[in-house]
Amino acid sequence: MAKTGMHVGLDIGTTSVKVVVAEYIEGQMNIIGVGNAKSEGINRGIIVDIDKTVKAIQRAVRQAEEKAGIQIHNVSVGVPANLLEVENCQGMIAVSSQSREISNEDVRNVASAAMVRSIPPERQIITIIPQEFTVDGFEGIKDPRGMIGVRLEMLGVVFTGPKTIVHNIRKCVEKAGLNLSEMVITPLALTETVLSDGEKDFGTTVIDIGGGQTTVAVMHDKQLKFTNVNQEGGEFVTKDISTVLNTSFNNAEALKINYGDAYPERTSASEEFPVDVIGKSEPVKIDERYLSEIIEARMEQIFTKAKDVLDEIEALELPGGIVLTGGAASLPGIVELAQEVFGVNVKLYVPNHMGLRNPVFTNVISIVDYSANLSEVYQMAKSAVTGEKVVLDRPAAVQQEPVYEQPQYETEEVTYQEPVATEKSANEGFTSKVKNFFSNIFD
């Protein structure tokens, strides 16, 4: 259950920067402020101009502050899946205290042991997520603190990414005058938030169609198993309309929003609308079917690329099918087209919060919700990555005191060794087959 208090999520997207202020009361999320500013300095999900990105963040934050009636100081920010790698990890230590009671420090130490691995100099560990602990051979423990034991083991998942991306995000947030309380892996937050327990367990694919890129994330056995990024998104649809119809980008965006449909079979060739064409004094009549065919061509290409990636790992065999979200997923006919391309069950996820019932807000809502529900065990394990001193009773997002001391991992260089991998025995039957065919991904 989320802690009572204020939490703020920040999503730095290609087309817009979004901020959500949420108040949690007894685990219930109430959104009290939203900011949405046009992105500048961001290309295909990556920050390419720090100063322009900082200004966009500040504009979005000011909007959220005005609507919520508070001052924002601490934020949780999303990290895109670009070049993200997911690996299983395992560590083991001897319990340090004479009483043999497992402490916060023991959790931190076993997480450090689990991260012993070799990492290229251009990459860094973003975070580590404990899956379960084993105390003196007793498995399946979620929180070992306070237990008595001699040997403590941890199985978890390590997320690594490019240092450049992580550094630029942190730099922008700090230059905007904010404290970075949590860096959230965006596809992880998405899959945790939009999927039901059954979908997480048996396996489901989430496809986030943003403005500058499309992210594929596969959740199976309640773990994020796979991510992939295609550098095409909703902006490419707009550019196609602009190029084919010889109209401005703004006009093309308006056509997409007002008349666009991703499935030509749903449209009419007789319904026409005027288009301002460059070089012509009078608008030109274009029919709905022609516009839809332009949209379909790009979206079909995006889905086909995603299908090729998912076919390689047999993810389309998972019973959960595909969940679409993201700004470009709000196009009419997108679900029908996706079902035709993928050949599996496809559904659209739309947030159900008042005033935010649009897939474009899914990312930022999932970031704030995920960060608000992080456990103390996770905080202790993550501190082994960042070198931060954890204050478990975290202050509200509107307070001025930062949650952590200044992190050290940007300048530290650590030498790692490969961990010892273990496999668990599988249950028999169809359920076991579905839950375990992904095991070869990380072998």
C-alpha positions as CSV (number, residue, x, y, z in Angstrom):
1,M,0.0,0.0,0.0
2,A,1.3,3.5,-0.9
3,K,2.4,5.7,2.0
4,T,0.1,8.5,2.9
5,G,1.4,11.9,1.5
6,M,2.2,13.8,-1.6
7,H,4.0,12.2,-4.6
8,V,5.1,13.9,-7.8
9,G,5.8,12.1,-11.1
10,L,7.7,13.6,-14.0
11,D,7.6,12.2,-17.6
12,I,10.1,13.8,-20.0
13,G,8.6,12.8,-23.4
14,T,9.5,13.6,-27.0
15,T,6.4,15.7,-27.6
16,S,5.6,16.9,-24.1
17,V,6.8,17.1,-20.5
18,K,4.1,16.0,-18.1
19,V,3.9,16.4,-14.3
20,V,1.4,14.8,-12.0
21,V,0.9,15.6,-8.3
22,A,-0.9,12.9,-6.4
23,E,-2.1,12.7,-2.8
24,Y,-2.3,9.3,-1.3
25,I,-4.7,8.8,1.6
26,E,-4.8,5.2,3.0
27,G,-3.4,3.9,-0.3
28,Q,-6.0,5.7,-2.4
29,M,-4.5,7.9,-5.2
30,N,-6.0,11.3,-5.8
31,I,-4.6,13.5,-8.5
32,I,-4.7,17.1,-7.4
33,G,-2.4,18.8,-10.0
34,V,-1.3,18.3,-13.6
35,G,1.3,20.1,-15.8
36,N,1.8,19.5,-19.5
37,A,4.3,21.6,-21.5
38,K,5.5,21.2,-25.1
39,S,8.9,19.4,-25.2
40,E,12.0,21.2,-26.4
41,G,15.5,19.7,-26.5
42,I,14.3,16.1,-26.7
43,N,14.6,13.9,-29.7
44,R,13.2,10.4,-29.9
45,G,12.9,10.1,-26.2
46,I,16.5,11.3,-25.6
47,I,17.6,14.6,-24.1
48,V,19.7,16.5,-26.7
49,D,19.6,20.0,-25.3
50,I,19.7,20.3,-21.5
51,D,18.8,24.0,-21.2
52,K,15.7,23.7,-23.4
53,T,14.6,20.6,-21.5
54,V,15.1,22.4,-18.2
55,K,12.8,25.2,-19.4
56,A,10.1,22.7,-20.5
57,I,10.3,20.9,-17.1
58,Q,9.9,24.2,-15.3
59,R,6.9,25.2,-17.4
60,A,5.2,21.9,-16.6
61,V,6.0,22.1,-12.9
62,R,4.6,25.6,-12.7
63,Q,1.3,24.5,-14.2
64,A,1.1,21.6,-11.7
65,E,1.9,23.8,-8.8
66,E,-0.8,26.3,-9.8
67,K,-3.4,23.6,-10.1
68,A,-2.4,21.8,-6.9
69,G,-1.8,24.9,-4.8
70,I,1.6,23.6,-3.5
71,Q,5.3,24.0,-4.2
72,I,7.0,21.0,-5.8
73,H,10.5,20.1,-4.6
74,N,10.9,16.3,-4.9
75,V,10.0,14.4,-8.1
76,S,10.2,10.8,-9.4
77,V,11.3,10.8,-13.0
78,G,10.9,8.1,-15.7
79,V,13.9,6.6,-17.4
80,P,13.2,5.4,-21.0
81,A,13.9,1.9,-22.2
82,N,16.6,3.0,-24.7
83,L,19.4,0.4,-24.6
84,L,18.0,-0.8,-21.3
85,E,19.2,-4.3,-20.3
86,V,17.5,-6.6,-17.7
87,E,19.5,-9.3,-16.0
88,N,18.9,-11.8,-13.2
89,C,21.2,-11.6,-10.2
90,Q,22.0,-13.5,-7.0
91,G,24.0,-12.7,-3.9
92,M,24.8,-14.4,-0.6
93,I,26.4,-13.0,2.6
94,A,26.9,-14.0,6.3
95,V,24.6,-12.1,8.7
96,S,26.9,-9.5,10.3
97,S,25.4,-8.9,13.8
98,Q,26.3,-11.1,16.8
99,S,22.6,-11.6,17.5
100,R,22.2,-13.0,14.0
101,E,19.1,-10.7,13.5
102,I,18.9,-9.5,9.9
103,S,19.1,-5.7,9.6
104,N,18.8,-3.0,7.0
105,E,22.5,-3.2,6.5
106,D,22.4,-6.9,5.8
107,V,19.8,-6.3,3.0
108,R,22.1,-3.6,1.6
109,N,25.1,-5.9,1.7
110,V,23.4,-8.8,0.1
111,A,22.2,-6.5,-2.7
112,S,25.8,-5.4,-3.2
113,A,26.9,-9.0,-3.4
114,A,24.2,-9.6,-6.1
115,M,25.6,-6.8,-8.2
116,V,29.0,-8.3,-8.6
117,R,29.3,-8.3,-12.4
118,S,31.3,-6.8,-15.3
119,I,29.8,-3.7,-16.8
120,P,31.2,-1.7,-19.8
121,P,32.4,1.8,-18.9
122,E,29.7,3.6,-20.9
123,R,26.9,1.8,-18.9
124,Q,25.8,1.8,-15.3
125,I,23.5,0.0,-13.0
126,I,20.3,2.0,-12.7
127,T,18.6,0.0,-10.0
128,I,18.2,-3.5,-8.5
129,I,14.9,-5.0,-7.6
130,P,14.8,-7.9,-5.0
131,Q,12.5,-10.7,-6.0
132,E,12.9,-12.9,-2.9
133,F,15.3,-13.7,0.0
134,T,16.5,-17.0,1.4
135,V,17.4,-17.3,5.1
136,D,19.4,-20.4,6.0
137,G,17.8,-22.3,3.2
138,F,14.2,-21.1,3.8
139,E,13.1,-19.6,0.4
140,G,10.3,-17.2,-0.7
141,I,10.9,-14.5,1.9
142,K,10.0,-11.0,0.8
143,D,11.3,-9.1,3.8
144,P,14.0,-10.8,5.9
145,R,14.5,-7.9,8.3
146,G,14.0,-8.9,11.9
147,M,14.5,-12.6,11.2
148,I,17.2,-14.7,12.7
149,G,19.7,-16.4,10.4
150,V,23.4,-17.1,9.6
151,R,23.3,-17.0,5.8
152,L,21.2,-14.5,3.8
153,E,20.7,-14.9,0.0
154,M,18.9,-12.7,-2.5
155,L,17.5,-13.3,-5.9
156,G,16.7,-10.2,-7.9
157,V,16.8,-8.3,-11.2
158,V,19.4,-5.7,-12.2
159,F,18.6,-2.9,-14.7
160,T,21.5,-1.3,-16.6
161,G,21.5,1.6,-19.0
162,P,23.7,4.2,-20.8
163,K,25.4,6.6,-18.4
164,T,24.7,9.5,-20.8
165,I,20.9,9.1,-20.6
166,V,20.9,8.8,-16.8
167,H,23.3,11.7,-16.3
168,N,21.3,14.0,-18.6
169,I,18.0,13.2,-16.9
170,R,19.5,13.9,-13.4
171,K,21.2,17.1,-14.7
172,C,18.0,18.5,-16.1
173,V,16.0,17.8,-13.0
174,E,18.6,19.4,-10.7
175,K,19.0,22.4,-13.0
176,A,15.2,22.9,-12.9
177,G,15.5,23.3,-9.1
178,L,14.1,20.0,-8.1
179,N,15.3,17.1,-5.9
180,L,15.4,13.7,-7.7
181,S,13.8,11.3,-5.2
182,E,13.5,8.3,-7.5
183,M,14.5,7.3,-11.0
184,V,11.8,4.9,-12.3
185,I,12.3,2.5,-15.2
186,T,9.3,3.7,-17.3
187,P,8.4,0.3,-18.9
188,L,8.7,-1.3,-15.5
189,A,6.3,1.2,-14.0
190,L,4.0,0.8,-17.0
191,T,3.7,-3.0,-16.7
192,E,3.2,-2.8,-13.0
193,T,0.5,-0.2,-13.2
194,V,-1.6,-1.1,-16.3
195,L,-1.6,-4.9,-16.0
196,S,-3.7,-7.1,-13.6
197,D,-2.1,-9.7,-11.3
198,G,-3.1,-12.4,-13.7
199,E,-1.6,-10.6,-16.7
200,K,1.6,-10.0,-14.9
201,D,1.8,-13.7,-13.8
202,F,0.9,-15.5,-17.0
203,G,2.6,-13.0,-19.4
204,T,1.5,-9.9,-21.3
205,T,3.1,-7.4,-23.7
206,V,2.6,-3.7,-23.2
207,I,3.3,-1.5,-26.3
208,D,3.7,2.2,-25.5
209,I,3.3,4.3,-28.6
210,G,4.8,7.7,-27.8
211,G,5.5,10.7,-29.9
212,G,9.1,9.9,-30.8
213,Q,9.4,6.2,-30.2
214,T,7.5,3.0,-29.5
215,T,8.5,0.9,-26.5
216,V,7.7,-2.8,-26.2
217,A,7.8,-4.3,-22.7
218,V,7.1,-8.0,-21.8
219,M,6.0,-8.9,-18.3
220,H,6.0,-12.6,-17.3
221,D,6.0,-14.4,-14.0
222,K,5.5,-10.9,-12.4
223,Q,8.8,-9.7,-13.7
224,L,9.8,-7.4,-16.5
225,K,11.6,-9.8,-18.8
226,F,12.2,-7.9,-22.0
227,T,12.2,-4.3,-23.5
228,N,12.7,-3.0,-27.0
229,V,12.6,0.5,-28.4
230,N,11.7,1.4,-32.0
231,Q,12.6,5.0,-32.9
232,E,9.2,5.7,-34.6
233,G,6.1,7.0,-33.0
234,G,3.2,9.4,-33.4
235,E,5.2,12.2,-34.8
236,F,6.2,10.1,-37.7
237,V,2.5,9.7,-38.6
238,T,2.2,13.4,-38.6
239,K,5.3,13.9,-40.7
240,D,3.9,11.4,-43.2
241,I,0.6,13.3,-43.5
242,S,2.5,16.5,-43.9
243,T,4.7,15.1,-46.7
244,V,2.1,13.3,-48.6
245,L,-0.5,16.1,-48.5
246,N,2.1,18.9,-48.9
247,T,0.8,20.7,-45.8
248,S,2.4,22.2,-42.7
249,F,3.2,20.0,-39.7
250,N,0.7,21.8,-37.5
251,N,-2.0,21.3,-40.1
252,A,-1.1,17.6,-40.4
253,E,-1.3,17.2,-36.6
254,A,-4.8,18.8,-36.6
255,L,-5.9,16.5,-39.5
256,K,-4.6,13.4,-37.6
257,I,-6.5,14.4,-34.4
258,N,-9.7,15.6,-36.0
259,Y,-10.1,13.2,-38.9
260,G,-7.5,10.4,-38.5
261,D,-8.3,6.7,-38.3
262,A,-5.7,3.9,-38.3
263,Y,-8.1,1.4,-39.9
264,P,-9.2,2.4,-43.5
265,E,-12.1,-0.1,-43.4
266,R,-13.8,2.1,-40.8
267,T,-13.7,5.2,-43.0
268,S,-15.6,6.6,-46.0
269,A,-14.2,7.6,-49.4
270,S,-17.0,10.0,-49.8
271,E,-16.5,12.0,-46.7
272,E,-14.2,14.9,-47.5
273,F,-12.6,17.8,-45.7
274,P,-10.5,20.8,-46.8
275,V,-6.7,20.8,-46.4
276,D,-4.5,23.9,-46.7
277,V,-1.8,22.9,-49.3
278,I,1.4,24.8,-49.6
279,G,1.6,26.6,-52.9
280,K,-2.1,26.6,-53.5
281,S,-4.4,29.6,-52.8
282,E,-7.5,27.4,-52.2
283,P,-7.8,24.4,-49.8
284,V,-7.8,21.0,-51.4
285,K,-10.5,18.4,-50.7
286,I,-9.2,15.1,-49.2
287,D,-11.3,12.1,-48.3
288,E,-11.2,10.2,-45.0
289,R,-10.1,7.0,-46.6
290,Y,-7.0,8.5,-48.2
291,L,-5.9,10.1,-44.9
292,S,-6.5,6.8,-43.1
293,E,-4.4,4.9,-45.6
294,I,-1.5,7.3,-44.9
295,I,-1.8,6.7,-41.2
296,E,-2.2,3.0,-41.6
297,A,1.0,2.6,-43.6
298,R,3.1,4.1,-40.8
299,M,1.3,2.4,-37.9
300,E,1.4,-1.0,-39.7
301,Q,5.2,-0.5,-40.1
302,I,5.6,0.2,-36.4
303,F,3.5,-2.8,-35.4
304,T,5.3,-5.1,-37.9
305,K,8.7,-4.2,-36.4
306,A,7.3,-4.9,-32.9
307,K,5.9,-8.2,-34.1
308,D,9.3,-9.3,-35.5
309,V,11.0,-8.6,-32.2
310,L,8.2,-10.4,-30.2
311,D,8.3,-13.4,-32.6
312,E,12.0,-13.9,-31.9
313,I,11.3,-14.5,-28.2
314,E,7.9,-16.2,-28.7
315,A,6.2,-13.5,-26.6
316,L,3.1,-13.6,-28.7
317,E,2.4,-17.0,-27.3
318,L,1.8,-15.5,-23.9
319,P,-1.9,-15.7,-23.0
320,G,-2.2,-12.1,-21.9
321,G,-1.9,-10.8,-25.4
322,I,-1.1,-7.1,-26.0
323,V,-2.0,-3.9,-24.2
324,L,-1.6,-0.6,-26.1
325,T,-1.1,2.7,-24.5
326,G,0.6,6.1,-25.1
327,G,-0.4,9.2,-26.9
328,A,-0.5,7.7,-30.4
329,A,-2.6,4.8,-29.2
330,S,-5.6,7.1,-28.9
331,L,-6.0,7.1,-32.7
332,P,-9.3,5.5,-33.7
333,G,-8.9,2.1,-35.3
334,I,-5.6,1.4,-33.6
335,V,-6.8,-1.7,-31.8
336,E,-8.3,-3.2,-34.9
337,L,-5.1,-2.6,-36.9
338,A,-2.9,-4.1,-34.1
339,Q,-5.1,-7.2,-33.9
340,E,-4.8,-7.7,-37.7
341,V,-0.9,-7.4,-37.5
342,F,-0.2,-9.3,-34.3
343,G,-2.9,-12.0,-34.6
344,V,-3.6,-12.0,-30.9
345,N,-6.0,-10.3,-28.5
346,V,-5.3,-6.5,-28.2
347,K,-6.8,-4.0,-25.9
348,L,-6.3,-0.3,-25.2
349,Y,-5.4,1.0,-21.7
350,V,-6.9,4.3,-20.8
351,P,-6.3,5.9,-17.3
352,N,-9.5,6.2,-15.3
353,H,-8.6,9.3,-13.3
354,M,-10.8,12.3,-13.7
355,G,-9.5,14.8,-16.3
356,L,-6.7,12.4,-17.4
357,R,-8.7,9.8,-19.3
358,N,-6.3,9.7,-22.2
359,P,-3.5,7.2,-22.9
360,V,-1.1,10.2,-23.3
361,F,-1.0,10.4,-19.5
362,T,-0.4,6.7,-18.8
363,N,3.4,7.1,-18.4
364,V,3.4,9.9,-15.9
365,I,0.6,8.3,-13.8
366,S,2.4,5.0,-13.7
367,I,5.6,6.7,-12.7
368,V,4.0,8.4,-9.7
369,D,2.0,5.4,-8.7
370,Y,5.0,3.0,-8.9
371,S,7.3,5.3,-6.9
372,A,4.6,5.8,-4.2
373,N,4.3,2.0,-3.7
374,L,8.0,1.2,-3.4
375,S,8.9,-0.9,-0.4
376,E,11.5,-0.2,2.3
377,V,13.3,-3.4,1.2
378,Y,13.6,-2.0,-2.3
379,Q,15.0,1.3,-0.9
380,M,17.7,-0.5,1.1
381,A,18.7,-2.7,-1.9
382,K,18.7,0.3,-4.3
383,S,21.0,2.2,-1.8
384,A,23.6,-0.4,-2.6
385,V,23.6,0.9,-6.2
386,T,23.6,4.6,-5.6
387,G,25.6,4.9,-2.4
388,E,22.8,7.0,-0.9
389,K,21.9,7.1,2.7
390,V,18.3,6.1,2.9
391,V,15.7,7.8,5.1
392,L,13.0,5.2,5.2
393,D,10.3,7.7,6.4
394,R,10.4,9.7,3.2
395,P,9.2,13.3,3.2
396,A,6.3,14.4,1.1
397,A,7.1,15.6,-2.4
398,V,6.2,19.2,-1.4
399,Q,8.7,19.5,1.4
400,Q,12.0,21.1,0.8
401,E,14.3,18.4,2.5
402,P,15.6,15.9,-0.1
403,V,15.0,12.2,0.5
404,Y,18.7,11.2,0.0
405,E,22.1,12.5,0.4
406,Q,23.9,13.4,-2.8
407,P,24.5,10.2,-4.7
408,Q,28.0,9.1,-5.6
409,Y,27.5,6.6,-8.4
410,E,28.1,9.0,-11.2
411,T,31.8,9.3,-10.5
412,E,32.5,6.0,-8.8
413,E,34.0,3.1,-10.7
414,V,33.4,-0.4,-9.4
415,T,34.8,-3.6,-10.7
416,Y,32.3,-6.4,-10.9
417,Q,32.4,-10.2,-11.4
418,E,29.8,-12.4,-13.0
419,P,27.2,-13.7,-10.5
420,V,26.3,-17.4,-10.1
421,A,22.9,-18.1,-11.8
422,T,20.4,-20.5,-10.3
423,E,17.2,-22.0,-11.7
424,K,14.2,-23.2,-9.8
425,S,12.3,-26.4,-10.5
426,A,9.2,-26.0,-12.5
427,N,5.7,-27.3,-11.8
428,E,4.1,-29.6,-14.3
429,G,1.2,-28.8,-16.7
430,F,0.2,-26.1,-19.1
431,T,0.5,-23.3,-16.5
432,S,4.2,-24.2,-15.9
433,K,4.9,-24.4,-19.6
434,V,3.5,-20.8,-20.1
435,K,5.3,-19.4,-17.1
436,N,8.7,-20.9,-17.9
437,F,9.2,-20.7,-21.6
438,F,10.7,-17.2,-21.1
439,S,13.6,-18.6,-19.0
440,N,15.9,-18.8,-22.0
441,I,15.9,-15.0,-22.4
442,F,18.5,-14.4,-19.7
443,D,20.5,-17.6,-19.9
